[in-house]
């Protein structure tokens, strides 16, 4: 199921503002005359998934996977543009939240002495998205998408993960992630 909505609801706008550090569009230089679109969100999701696949490929080829992950984080996350990035990775229990670039890098490529084993090193061959919905605030400078994404392993099996991603536009008009929450589906057994 695929849904796209534009929200003028104060709650959604307030959530998006809080997630982005509460910055006003005028103070960030964002051109509010060019609002975020659902198509831009979907393109950002596709590119993020391709980036995860790339990191694993670089690792498999014994290349500089740390640099590939660094480039990925810099391209897709708002650690430099926003006061706050709320990142709760799927496979994090001890260090649940990754509010810094270093925390995100550790999650994606692993770090000795931590729970991080290198999520992006799996490797994966594809990432497929199923958006339940996308909410774009009335100013069009923030968006939130929620749904499931599926990570395809080298054996062809898919792992379903639930997600919520929040986006803002940077000064160049590129979408950056300000909220990333992932979790495995509930298992009642």
N, CA and C of each residue as an Amber inpcrd file, in Angstrom:
protein
   567
   0.8450000  -1.1660000   0.0000000   0.0000000   0.0000000   0.0000000
   0.8950000   1.2350000   0.0000000   0.5560000   2.2040000  -0.7970000
   1.3500000   3.4010000  -0.9210000   0.4350000   4.6020000  -0.7540000
   0.7740000   5.4960000   0.1820000  -0.0330000   6.6720000   0.4360000
   0.8710000   7.8850000   0.4880000   0.3990000   9.0250000   0.0640000
   1.1120000  10.2910000   0.2220000   0.1160000  11.3230000   0.6960000
   0.5010000  12.0980000   1.6940000  -0.3820000  13.0960000   2.2580000
   0.3900000  14.3750000   2.4940000  -0.2820000  15.4890000   2.4300000
   0.2790000  16.7480000   2.8840000  -0.4700000  17.1080000   4.1430000
   0.2660000  17.3520000   5.2120000  -0.3810000  17.6040000   6.4970000
  -0.2920000  19.0680000   6.8670000  -1.4000000  19.5950000   7.2950000
  -1.3950000  20.9320000   7.8550000  -1.7080000  20.8380000   9.3460000
  -1.6090000  19.6360000   9.8490000  -1.9150000  19.3770000  11.2430000
  -0.7780000  19.9020000  12.1080000  -1.1070000  20.6610000  13.1350000
  -0.0840000  21.2280000  14.0010000   0.7920000  20.1600000  14.6280000
   0.2190000  19.0300000  15.0080000   1.0080000  17.9730000  15.6430000
   2.1070000  17.4680000  14.7420000   1.8130000  17.2120000  13.4770000
   2.8280000  16.7220000  12.5490000   3.8900000  17.7730000  12.3260000
   3.4840000  19.0420000  12.2020000   4.4490000  20.1140000  12.0030000
   5.3220000  20.2750000  13.2380000   4.7080000  20.1960000  14.4050000
   5.4820000  20.3410000  15.6360000   6.4800000  19.2080000  15.7810000
   6.0430000  17.9710000  15.4490000   6.9550000  16.8340000  15.5170000
   8.1360000  17.0330000  14.5800000   7.8510000  17.4310000  13.3570000
   8.9170000  17.6310000  12.3800000   9.8540000  18.7480000  12.8190000
   9.2980000  19.8420000  13.3640000  10.1360000  20.9470000  13.8380000
  11.0270000  20.4800000  14.9820000  10.4790000  19.7310000  15.9170000
  11.2750000  19.2510000  17.0440000  12.3670000  18.3130000  16.5780000
  12.0540000  17.4560000  15.6250000  13.0240000  16.5020000  15.1220000
  14.1650000  17.1870000  14.4020000  13.9150000  18.3430000  13.8670000
  14.9430000  19.0660000  13.1120000  15.6040000  20.1400000  13.9490000
  15.4380000  20.0820000  15.2410000  16.1070000  21.0420000  16.0970000
  15.3630000  22.3560000  16.2160000  14.1580000  22.4400000  15.6540000
  13.3440000  23.6200000  15.8140000  13.7890000  24.8070000  14.9870000
  14.5880000  24.6070000  13.9680000  15.0570000  25.7320000  13.1760000
  13.9720000  26.2110000  12.2320000  13.9020000  27.5050000  12.0270000
  12.9580000  28.1130000  11.0990000  13.5330000  28.0820000   9.6970000
  12.7060000  27.9620000   8.6860000  13.1610000  27.9250000   7.3030000
  13.9530000  29.1810000   6.9590000  13.5170000  30.3440000   7.4330000
  14.2110000  31.5860000   7.0970000  15.6250000  31.6010000   7.6620000
  15.8490000  31.0180000   8.8360000  17.1800000  31.0460000   9.4390000
  18.1320000  30.0250000   8.8250000  17.6230000  29.0370000   8.1050000
  18.4900000  28.0340000   7.5040000  18.7990000  28.3130000   6.0460000
  18.1170000  29.2800000   5.4540000  18.3490000  29.5770000   4.0510000
  17.6290000  28.6330000   3.1080000  16.7410000  27.7800000   3.6320000
  16.0030000  26.8410000   2.7900000  14.9950000  27.6090000   1.9530000
  14.9240000  27.3200000   0.6780000  13.9730000  27.9450000  -0.2280000
  12.6300000  27.2620000  -0.0650000  11.7410000  27.8880000   0.7070000
  10.4430000  27.2690000   0.9740000   9.5150000  27.3340000  -0.2280000
   9.9230000  28.0380000  -1.2870000   9.0870000  28.0600000  -2.4780000
   9.2260000  26.7680000  -3.2800000  10.1630000  25.9300000  -2.9050000
  10.3830000  24.6420000  -3.5710000  10.1730000  23.5440000  -2.5350000
   8.9130000  23.2140000  -2.2240000   8.6260000  22.2580000  -1.1450000
   9.0630000  20.8340000  -1.4690000   9.2970000  20.0720000  -0.4190000
   9.5850000  18.6470000  -0.5600000   8.3820000  17.9760000  -1.1950000
   8.6400000  17.0380000  -2.0820000   7.5680000  16.2700000  -2.7150000
   7.6890000  14.7980000  -2.3190000   6.6040000  14.0810000  -2.4830000
   6.6250000  12.6430000  -2.2380000   7.6270000  11.9480000  -3.1390000
   7.7520000  12.4100000  -4.3750000   8.7150000  11.8170000  -5.3090000
  10.1540000  12.0210000  -4.8270000  10.4280000  13.1810000  -4.2290000
  11.7730000  13.4190000  -3.6820000  12.0650000  12.4820000  -2.5190000
  11.0700000  12.2520000  -1.6720000  11.2480000  11.3300000  -0.5470000
  11.5570000   9.9330000  -1.0830000  10.7830000   9.4740000  -2.0550000
  11.0150000   8.1470000  -2.6270000  12.3850000   8.0560000  -3.2880000
  12.8240000   9.1030000  -3.9680000  14.1590000   9.1090000  -4.5950000
  15.2500000   9.0650000  -3.5210000  15.0500000   9.7960000  -2.4160000
  16.0280000   9.7720000  -1.3240000  16.0940000   8.3870000  -0.6890000
  14.9520000   7.7350000  -0.5420000  14.9260000   6.3860000   0.0190000
  15.6840000   5.4160000  -0.8930000  15.3950000   5.4760000  -2.1800000
  16.0680000   4.6000000  -3.1480000  17.5810000   4.8060000  -3.0970000
  18.0080000   6.0590000  -3.0840000  19.4450000   6.3660000  -3.0550000
  20.0800000   5.8980000  -1.7430000  19.3600000   6.0450000  -0.6140000
  19.8840000   5.5740000   0.6720000  20.1170000   4.0610000   0.6070000
  19.1320000   3.3220000   0.0740000  19.2630000   1.8680000  -0.0470000
  20.4320000   1.4830000  -0.9350000  20.5960000   2.1740000  -2.0460000
  21.7330000   1.9070000  -2.9360000  23.0530000   2.1800000  -2.2240000
  23.0670000   3.1860000  -1.3550000  24.2700000   3.4840000  -0.5770000
  24.6220000   2.3690000   0.3950000  23.6120000   1.7720000   1.0280000
  23.8530000   0.6480000   1.9400000  24.4230000  -0.5370000   1.1620000
  23.8520000  -0.8100000  -0.0030000  24.3630000  -1.8880000  -0.8560000
  25.8100000  -1.5970000  -1.2490000  26.1050000  -0.3610000  -1.5830000
  27.4620000   0.0260000  -1.9980000  28.4720000  -0.2070000  -0.8770000
  28.1320000   0.1790000   0.3440000  29.0530000  -0.0120000   1.4700000
  29.4200000  -1.4890000   1.6050000  28.4250000  -2.3750000   1.5620000
  28.6840000  -3.8140000   1.6550000  29.5250000  -4.3150000   0.5020000
  29.2960000  -3.7730000  -0.7030000  30.0940000  -4.1600000  -1.8640000
  31.5460000  -3.7420000  -1.7330000  31.7610000  -2.5380000  -1.2290000
  33.1330000  -2.0540000  -1.0200000  33.8300000  -2.9290000   0.0210000
  33.1090000  -3.2980000   1.0820000  33.6680000  -4.1820000   2.1100000
  34.0450000  -5.5370000   1.5090000  33.1430000  -6.1160000   0.7180000
  33.3850000  -7.4190000   0.0890000  34.6030000  -7.3760000  -0.8300000
  34.7820000  -6.2560000  -1.5150000  35.9130000  -6.0880000  -2.4510000
  37.1910000  -5.6670000  -1.7240000  37.1140000  -5.6150000  -0.3740000
  38.2440000  -5.2240000   0.4760000  38.7090000  -3.8010000   0.1990000
  37.7480000  -2.9390000  -0.1140000  38.0360000  -1.5260000  -0.3370000
  37.8650000  -0.7350000   0.9440000  37.8940000   0.5660000   0.8330000
  37.7940000   1.4660000   1.9850000  36.3180000   1.6490000   2.3670000
  35.7750000   0.6520000   3.0390000  34.3710000   0.6640000   3.4170000
  34.0650000   1.7340000   4.4440000  35.0360000   2.0910000   5.2800000
  34.8200000   3.1830000   6.2440000  34.5860000   4.5010000   5.5060000
  35.3440000   4.7150000   4.4330000  35.1450000   5.9340000   3.6490000
  33.8070000   5.8920000   2.9300000  33.4350000   4.7210000   2.4160000
  32.1310000   4.5800000   1.7580000  31.0070000   4.8950000   2.7400000
  31.1330000   4.4210000   3.9840000  30.1140000   4.6980000   5.0010000
  30.1330000   6.1670000   5.4080000  31.3160000   6.7430000   5.5160000
  31.4330000   8.1710000   5.8280000  30.7360000   8.9990000   4.7560000
  30.9970000   8.6810000   3.4980000  30.3540000   9.3900000   2.3910000
  28.8380000   9.2300000   2.4540000  28.3820000   8.0210000   2.7710000
  26.9460000   7.7370000   2.8700000  26.3010000   8.6000000   3.9610000
  26.8990000   8.6120000   5.1210000  26.3470000   9.3920000   6.2400000
  26.3320000  10.8750000   5.8890000  27.4290000  11.3680000   5.3270000
  27.4870000  12.7840000   4.9560000  26.4580000  13.1410000   3.8870000
  26.1970000  12.2210000   2.9750000  25.2400000  12.4870000   1.9000000
  23.8000000  12.4620000   2.3840000  23.4740000  11.5510000   3.3000000
  22.0680000  11.3210000   3.6240000  21.6050000  11.8300000   4.9820000
  22.4940000  12.0420000   5.9340000  22.0860000  12.4430000   7.2730000
  22.4290000  13.9100000   7.5220000  21.6480000  14.5690000   8.3690000
  21.7820000  16.0020000   8.6280000  22.6680000  16.3030000   9.8320000
  23.6970000  15.4930000  10.0680000  24.5480000  15.7450000  11.2280000
  25.2150000  17.1160000  11.1500000  25.4910000  17.6260000   9.9740000
  26.1170000  18.9410000   9.8520000  25.0880000  20.0590000   9.7160000
  23.8960000  19.7810000   9.1870000  22.9140000  20.8080000   8.8960000
  21.9290000  21.0600000  10.0330000  21.8000000  20.1370000  10.9440000
  20.7540000  20.2140000  11.9560000  21.3610000  20.1580000  13.3440000
  20.6590000  20.7510000  14.2830000  21.1030000  20.6670000  15.6680000
  20.9420000  19.2580000  16.2200000  19.9720000  18.5170000  15.6620000
  19.6410000  17.2080000  16.2010000  19.3430000  16.2210000  15.0800000
  19.9520000  15.0300000  15.1680000  19.5590000  13.9000000  14.3460000
  19.1420000  12.8030000  15.3200000  17.9310000  12.3280000  15.1810000
  17.4110000  11.2610000  16.0260000  17.5260000   9.9580000  15.2500000
  18.4990000   9.1210000  15.6210000  18.7800000   7.8730000  14.9040000
  18.7180000   6.7250000  15.8870000  17.7400000   5.8390000  15.6970000
  17.5870000   4.6210000  16.4950000  17.7020000   3.4540000  15.5230000
  18.9090000   2.8680000  15.4000000  19.1140000   1.7620000  14.4630000
  18.3950000   0.4820000  14.8880000  18.1960000  -0.3870000  13.9280000
  17.5040000  -1.6550000  14.1440000  18.2390000  -2.5370000  15.1510000
  19.5240000  -2.7350000  14.9390000  20.2950000  -3.7090000  15.7160000
  21.1050000  -3.0390000  16.8160000  20.4840000  -2.1470000  17.5440000
  21.1490000  -1.4580000  18.6440000  20.3190000  -1.6430000  19.9050000
  20.9450000  -2.1540000  20.9490000  20.2440000  -2.3740000  22.2110000
  20.9390000  -1.6680000  23.3640000  22.2630000  -1.7870000  23.4340000
  23.0150000  -1.1610000  24.5300000  23.1710000   0.3360000  24.2970000
  23.5590000   0.7060000  23.0940000  23.6960000   2.1020000  22.6940000
  22.5950000   2.3670000  21.6750000  21.3770000   2.5480000  22.1820000
  20.1860000   2.5860000  21.3330000  20.1480000   3.7490000  20.3610000
  20.6410000   4.8970000  20.7550000  20.4560000   6.1100000  19.9670000
  21.7980000   6.6280000  19.4700000  21.8220000   7.0610000  18.2060000
  23.0560000   7.4900000  17.5670000  22.9080000   8.9260000  17.0940000
  23.0320000   9.8550000  18.0180000  22.8520000  11.2650000  17.7330000
  24.0770000  11.9610000  17.1730000  25.1590000  11.1950000  16.9680000
  26.3780000  11.7880000  16.4170000  26.8130000  11.0360000  15.1680000
  27.5930000  11.7160000  14.3570000  28.1680000  11.0900000  13.1730000
  28.9460000   9.8350000  13.5700000  29.7560000   9.9220000  14.6270000
  30.5890000   8.8050000  15.0600000  29.7430000   7.5990000  15.4690000
  28.6110000   7.8520000  16.1380000  27.7130000   6.7760000  16.5220000
  27.1000000   6.0870000  15.3170000  26.7310000   6.8780000  14.3100000
  26.1720000   6.3020000  13.0790000  27.2280000   5.4890000  12.3440000
  28.4430000   6.0120000  12.2570000  29.5200000   5.2960000  11.5690000
  29.8070000   3.9680000  12.2590000  29.8550000   3.9660000  13.5800000
  30.0820000   2.7360000  14.3330000  28.9990000   1.7080000  14.0070000
  27.7580000   2.1390000  13.9380000  26.6640000   1.2240000  13.6290000
  26.8210000   0.6250000  12.2320000  27.1300000   1.4570000  11.2530000
  27.1990000   0.9830000   9.8720000  28.4060000   0.0960000   9.6010000
  29.5560000   0.3540000  10.2290000  30.7660000  -0.4190000   9.8940000
  31.3440000  -1.2090000  11.0650000  30.7840000  -1.0570000  12.2530000
  31.2600000  -1.8030000  13.4080000  32.3630000  -1.0780000  14.1460000
  32.5200000  -1.4410000  15.4090000  33.5770000  -0.8760000  16.2430000
  33.9160000  -1.8880000  17.3260000  35.1930000  -2.1400000  17.4920000
  35.6560000  -3.0900000  18.4960000  35.2370000  -2.6260000  19.8870000
  34.8050000  -3.5700000  20.7000000  34.4040000  -3.2690000  22.0640000
  32.9850000  -2.7250000  22.1850000  32.2210000  -2.7670000  21.0850000
  30.8370000  -2.3060000  21.1200000  29.9280000  -3.4170000  20.5960000
  28.6360000  -3.1830000  20.6850000  27.6770000  -4.1290000  20.1210000
  27.6230000  -4.0530000  18.5990000  28.2450000  -3.0470000  18.0150000
  28.1480000  -2.8040000  16.5760000  29.0030000  -3.7850000  15.7860000
  28.3340000  -4.5210000  14.9150000  29.0160000  -5.5220000  14.0860000
  29.1490000  -5.0820000  12.6360000  28.6040000  -3.8990000  12.3100000
  28.6960000  -3.4030000  10.9410000  27.4860000  -3.7690000  10.1170000
  26.3500000  -3.1600000  10.4350000  25.0960000  -3.4470000   9.7400000
  25.2550000  -3.3850000   8.2190000  25.9320000  -2.3620000   7.7090000
  26.0180000  -2.1550000   6.2570000  27.0220000  -3.0740000   5.5800000
  27.7550000  -3.8650000   6.3560000  28.7810000  -4.7520000   5.7900000
  28.2160000  -6.1100000   5.4140000  26.9730000  -6.3730000   5.6210000
  26.3290000  -7.6860000   5.5410000  26.8670000  -8.6440000   4.4660000
  26.9340000  -8.4180000   3.2310000  26.4120000  -7.3120000   2.4230000
  24.9880000  -7.6060000   1.9630000  24.3380000  -6.5500000   1.4870000
  23.0070000  -6.6700000   0.8980000  23.1160000  -6.4450000  -0.6070000
  22.1750000  -7.0220000  -1.3410000  22.1790000  -6.8400000  -2.7950000
  21.1110000  -5.8390000  -3.2360000  20.1420000  -5.5510000  -2.3520000
  19.0860000  -4.5890000  -2.6820000  18.3810000  -4.1610000  -1.3990000
  17.7490000  -2.9980000  -1.4760000  16.8550000  -2.5220000  -0.4210000
  15.5800000  -2.0850000  -1.1170000  14.4590000  -2.6680000  -0.6870000
  13.1540000  -2.3760000  -1.2750000  12.2810000  -1.6820000  -0.2340000
  11.5670000  -0.6350000  -0.6490000  10.7630000   0.1830000   0.2540000
   9.2750000  -0.0020000  -0.0060000   8.4840000  -0.0580000   1.0560000
   7.0250000   0.0000000   0.9870000   6.5760000   1.0730000   1.9720000
   6.2850000   2.2430000   1.4450000   5.8290000   3.3420000   2.2940000
   4.3790000   3.1360000   2.6880000   4.1140000   3.2260000   3.9800000
   2.7300000   3.2410000   4.4450000   2.1500000   4.6300000   4.1900000
   2.9900000   5.6280000   4.3600000   2.5480000   6.9910000   4.1140000
   3.6860000   7.9750000   4.2710000   3.4880000   9.1360000   3.7110000
   4.4400000  10.2380000   3.8190000   3.6590000  11.4800000   4.2010000
   4.1190000  12.1770000   5.2320000   3.5080000  13.4160000   5.6810000
   4.4930000  14.5360000   5.3890000   4.0330000  15.5520000   4.6760000
   4.8670000  16.7170000   4.3750000   4.2330000  17.9020000   5.0890000
   5.0280000  18.6430000   5.8850000   4.4430000  19.7540000   6.6340000
   3.9520000  20.8300000   5.6820000   3.1070000  21.7060000   6.1800000
   2.4530000  22.6870000   5.3080000   3.4220000  23.6390000   4.6360000
   4.6050000  23.8580000   5.2030000   5.6160000  24.6970000   4.5580000
   6.3970000  23.9270000   3.5020000   6.3190000  22.6120000   3.5480000
   7.0010000  21.7790000   2.5640000   8.4880000  21.6350000   2.7820000
   8.9750000  22.0240000   3.9630000  10.4170000  21.9060000   4.1900000
  10.7920000  20.7420000   5.1060000   9.7990000  19.9630000   5.5370000
  10.0380000  18.7710000   6.3420000   9.0600000  17.6870000   5.9300000
   9.5120000  16.4540000   5.9750000   8.6590000  15.3240000   5.6140000
   8.9780000  14.1510000   6.5310000   7.9720000  13.3140000   6.7530000
   8.1350000  12.0930000   7.5380000   7.5310000  10.9550000   6.7250000
   8.2750000   9.8770000   6.5780000   7.7840000   8.6840000   5.8820000
   7.8740000   7.4950000   6.8260000   6.8940000   6.5910000   6.7250000
   6.8580000   5.3980000   7.5730000   6.4360000   4.2130000   6.7280000
   6.9780000   3.0610000   7.0560000   6.5900000   1.8480000   6.3530000
   7.5330000   0.7000000   6.6760000   7.7060000  -0.1630000   5.6980000
   8.6210000  -1.2990000   5.8110000   9.6690000  -1.1900000   4.7180000
  10.8940000  -1.5860000   5.0510000  11.8860000  -1.7680000   4.0040000
  12.4710000  -3.1470000   4.1620000  12.9100000  -3.6910000   3.0320000
  13.3440000  -5.0780000   2.9590000  14.7800000  -5.1140000   2.4500000
  15.6400000  -5.7750000   3.2160000  17.0560000  -5.8960000   2.8660000
  17.2740000  -7.2870000   2.2830000  17.7410000  -7.3450000   1.0350000
  17.9610000  -8.6140000   0.3530000  19.3990000  -9.0550000   0.5630000
  19.5590000 -10.2590000   1.1300000  20.8830000 -10.8250000   1.3540000
  21.4270000 -11.4710000   0.0930000  22.6770000 -11.8730000   0.1350000
  23.3120000 -12.4900000  -1.0330000  22.6750000 -13.8230000  -1.3960000
  21.9560000 -14.4470000  -0.4450000  21.2590000 -15.7040000  -0.7260000
  19.8540000 -15.4790000  -1.2860000  19.4750000 -14.2150000  -1.4680000
  18.1680000 -13.8820000  -2.0180000  17.0720000 -13.6960000  -0.9830000
  17.3500000 -14.0110000   0.2820000  16.3340000 -13.8530000   1.3200000
  16.1790000 -12.3750000   1.6840000  14.9590000 -12.0030000   2.0900000
  14.6820000 -10.6300000   2.4940000  14.4560000 -10.5670000   3.9990000
  14.9720000  -9.5050000   4.6120000  14.6980000  -9.2130000   6.0100000
  13.8250000  -7.9660000   6.0530000  12.6420000  -8.1240000   6.6410000
  11.6940000  -7.0140000   6.7520000  12.0360000  -6.1980000   7.9940000
  12.0950000  -4.8740000   7.8250000  12.3690000  -3.9530000   8.9160000
  11.3480000  -2.8160000   8.8380000  10.8410000  -2.4000000   9.9950000
   9.9140000  -1.2780000  10.0610000  10.7230000   0.0100000  10.2330000
  10.2650000   1.0960000   9.6000000  11.0390000   2.3300000   9.6820000
  10.1330000   3.5540000   9.7740000  10.7190000   4.6120000  10.3200000
  10.2260000   5.9790000  10.2180000  11.4390000   6.8350000   9.8960000
  11.3570000   7.6020000   8.8250000  12.4230000   8.5290000   8.4370000
  11.8260000   9.9330000   8.3860000  12.5130000  10.8950000   8.9760000
  12.1520000  12.3030000   8.8680000  13.2010000  13.0090000   8.0280000
  12.7640000  13.9260000   7.1790000  13.6630000  14.6230000   6.2570000
  13.5090000  16.1290000   6.3760000  14.5810000  16.8270000   6.0710000
  14.5790000  18.2730000   5.8860000  15.3420000  18.5620000   4.5980000
  15.1490000  19.7460000   4.0440000  15.9490000  20.1620000   2.8960000
  17.1280000  20.9740000   3.3960000  18.3040000  20.6890000   2.8440000
  19.4660000  21.4900000   3.2040000  19.5350000  22.7200000   2.2950000
  20.5600000  23.5220000   2.4790000  20.6960000  24.7580000   1.7080000
  20.8400000  24.5180000   0.2090000  21.2600000  23.3040000  -0.1780000
  21.3870000  22.9600000  -1.5990000  20.1180000  22.3470000  -2.1760000
  19.0880000  22.2030000  -1.3390000  17.8370000  21.6070000  -1.8000000
  17.8250000  20.0900000  -1.7430000  18.8480000  19.4820000  -1.1000000
  18.9190000  18.0270000  -0.9680000  18.2260000  17.5890000   0.3170000
  17.5520000  16.4450000   0.2660000  16.9240000  15.9160000   1.4720000
  17.9820000  15.2980000   2.3770000  17.8680000  15.6000000   3.6650000
  18.7530000  15.0360000   4.6880000  17.8880000  14.4180000   5.7750000
  18.3410000  13.3010000   6.2980000  17.6100000  12.5830000   7.3400000
  17.8580000  13.2500000   8.6860000  16.7540000  13.5690000   9.3750000
  16.8270000  14.0970000  10.7360000  16.2670000  13.1070000  11.7510000
  15.4450000  12.1750000  11.2810000  14.8850000  11.1270000  12.1240000
  15.0200000   9.8050000  11.3770000  15.5920000   8.8020000  12.0370000
  15.6950000   7.4600000  11.4590000  15.4600000   6.4900000  12.6020000
  14.3130000   5.8550000  12.5780000  13.9930000   4.8230000  13.5660000
  13.6780000   3.5480000  12.8160000  14.3950000   2.4840000  13.1540000
  14.1700000   1.1740000  12.5360000  14.0030000   0.1270000  13.6250000
  13.1620000  -0.8480000  13.3490000  12.9870000  -1.9500000  14.2880000
  12.5030000  -3.1890000  13.5370000  12.8280000  -4.3340000  14.1040000
  12.3250000  -5.5820000  13.5440000  10.8620000  -5.7330000  13.9630000
  10.0290000  -6.3310000  13.1080000   8.6110000  -6.5040000  13.4630000
   8.4510000  -7.3070000  14.7500000   7.4050000  -7.0080000  15.4820000
   7.0900000  -7.7210000  16.7060000   6.9000000  -9.2120000  16.4290000
   7.4950000 -10.0310000  17.2740000   7.3460000 -11.4860000  17.1790000
   6.6960000 -11.9620000  18.4720000   5.4300000 -12.3670000  18.4130000
   4.7030000 -12.7370000  19.6330000   5.1860000 -14.0270000  20.2940000
   6.0780000 -14.7770000  19.6300000   6.4940000 -16.0590000  20.2320000
   7.5840000 -15.9230000  21.2490000
